[in-house]
Amino acid sequence: MIQSNEQKIVDQAITSRHSMRAFLPTPVAREDIEQMLAVAARAPSGSNTQPWKVYVLTGEIKDRVSKEILKVYQDPAQFEALTEDYKYYPTQWDSPYIERRRKVGLDLYKLLGLGREDKAGMHAQHGRNYTFFDAPVGMFFTIDRTMNTGSWLDFGCFLQSLMIAARGRGLDTCAQAAFNRFHNTIRAATGIPQSEVLMCGMALGYADMSKIENTLISEREPVSAFTKFL
């Protein structure tokens, strides 16, 4: 089948998206952010509930939140006392998921020249999550605690739509579950209420392609590995 130009544009926006972990300081206009959010809001949701809530951070407030999180992250006692707002990952890791998780982590650290014994280097690299990898825009996404599993599925559609809208504008993103454990620190700094679950954060901006970590593209299974035609 010959692809139309429209198909090529959409496919390129989707397949060119991958997590960037280093950004340029180039600002992103508020108008562009609002347009991307408006596009993402066309994502489907059960009975049109539209369960997504978004907090956009730039400038001083973003820097202040990052500083507060890093203060906790760099204190082993405080960090160990943190509890997740919800369970993102499985309690028990089984194959093939554990192998995939290990591989992407090892691939990243290998690119950065960090060996398995370089705990300090890996700790510092993970800590870059909390500066949104120096992106000019940071986002937090929340959902009311009253919402159930189906609404979380809807929220995933919204997040993907937002990331694709960003690619259509030459922007890049990194969705970040790493903020989960810091939900109370984030609430204190931003005023996000306890009635909302902090789902994840996201870095948004122009990727710094001079940084080697941005060359990492995680592998995907072939269609035949996860699909059955009945």
N, C-alpha and C positions, 0 to 999 in steps of 0.2 A: 504494500500500500504506500502510495506517495503522500508524504506529509504536506499539509498546507503550511503557509507561512505562520498562521495563527497557532497551529499545533507545535511548530518548531519553537516559537517564542515562549509558549507555556512550558513545554518540556525543558527548554534551556533554563528557564527561571527556577524550575524545580530541581533539576539535576545539578545545577551550578551552586546550589545552596549547600554549604557545609559549615561546621562550627569554626569560627575564626577566634583566635586567642591573642591577637595583637591588633590594635586599632590606631589610626592616625588621629590627631587632635582636631581635625577638620570638623566644624560644627554641622549639625543637621537642623534645618529650619523647622520651627514648630509647625508651620503650615504643612510641610511634608510628613511630619509625624502624624498629624491629625488626618491627613488624607489616607495614609497607610492603615490607620486604625479604622477609618470609615470603610475601607475596602475589606479589611478583615472581619468587620462586623456583619458582612454578608455570609459568613460561615453558617452552616445549618445548626439548628438547635431544636431539641424536642419541644413541640408545642410553642415554638418561638420564644422560649424562656430567656435566651441570651444571657447566660449565667456569668459572663466574663466581667471582671473589674480590673482596671489598669491604673497603675501609679507610675508616672513618668518623672524621672529625676535627671536634672542637669546641673551644672555649675556647683555652687556652694553646697546645696543640700545633698547632691550625689557624693561630693567629697567628704562631707561630714558623716554620712551613713557608712561609707567605706572605712573611714578612720575608726568609727565605733566598732564595726565588725572586726577589723584587724586587731584592735586592742584585745578583744576576747579570743580571737583565733591564736594569737601569739602567747597567750597565757594557758599552759597545759591544764591547770586545775579548772579554770573557767570553761575551757573547751570541752573537757571530759564531762562536765556537769550539764552540758546542753542536751536537750531532748528534741526530737523531730516533731514537727507539727502534724505530720502524717508519714506513713511508710511509703517511700518512693520505690525502694528496691525490695526484692524478696528477702524474707528472713533466712531462708535456706537457698543457697545458690546451687542449681543443677546445670548439667550439660544440655545444650550448647551455650547457655547464656554466660556462664562463668568464664568460659574460654574466650568469648567475644569481648567481654569486659576487660579481661586481662590483656588481650592483644592490643586493643586501642590505647590502653594506658601505657603499655610498654613501647608501642610505636611512637607515641608522643615523646616519652622521656628519652628514647633513643635518638630522635631528631634533635633534641635539646642537649644531647651529650650527657645525660644523667643516668648513671648506673644504678643498679638495684640497691647498692649500699649507700648511695648518696641521699640519705633521708632528709638532710637539711635542704638540699637542692629541690627535692620533690615537694617538700613542705612549702618552700618559697614559691614554687611554680603554682601549686594549688592555691596559695594565698592570692595569686593574681586574679582569681575569680572575683574576689571581693572589692577589687577596683574596677570591675567590669572590663578587665583587660585593657584599661585606659580608654575605652570607648567614651565619646562625649555624651552619650545617652545611656542611661540605665533604666530598666523597667522592672516593676514587680507586678505579678498577676495574682489576684485573689478570687476566691469564690465563697459564697455564703455557706456556713456550716450546715445549713438546713438542706442544701442540695445533695442529690445522691449520685450514684455511679454514672448514670446516663449523662448527667450534666458535665461530669469530668470528661467524658468522651466528646461532648460538644466543645468543651474548652480546648481540647487538642486540635480540633478542626480550626478554631480561631487562631491558635498559636501558629499552626502551619501556614494559614492564610496570611498572617502578618509577616512571617519570614519570607514568603514568596513575593508579597507586595514590596518588601524591602529590596529583594533582588531585582525586581522590575525597575527600580530606581537607582541601580548601581550601588546599593548599600548592602552591608553584611550584618550578620547576627551571630550570637552564641546563646542558646537557651541554657539556663544554669539552675540545676536542682541543688547546687552546692549551698545556696542561701537557706535551704530548708531549716537547718539546725539553728539558724540565727534569727528565727522569726520574732522572738521577744525583743532582741536588740533592735531589729528593724521597726517593730511596732513603736518602741519607745522614741525612735528618731523621726518617724513619719506620721504617727497617729493612726496607723491602720488598726482597726478595732479587732478585739478577740473574736467577734462574731464572724470574721472572715478567715479562711484558711489561706496562708501564704503558699501558693502552689510552686512558684519558681521565679527566678529573675531572668533578665535577658539583656545582653549588651547589644547596642545598635550603633553603627557608624560605618566609616570607610575602612576596610581592612588594610593593614600595613603589610603589603606583599613582600617587603624586604625581610620580614621575619620568617624564619624557617618553620616555625610551628604552624604557620598558615598554609603550608604545603601538605599537611596531613589530611588525607581524605579517607575516611573509614570505609572498610569493605562492606559490600552488600551481598546477600545470598542471591543466587539466580531464582527466577520465578518458579522453576520446577522444584525447588527445595521447599517452598512454602505454599504451593498451590496444587489443588486437585481439580481437574475438570471432570465432572460426573456426567 
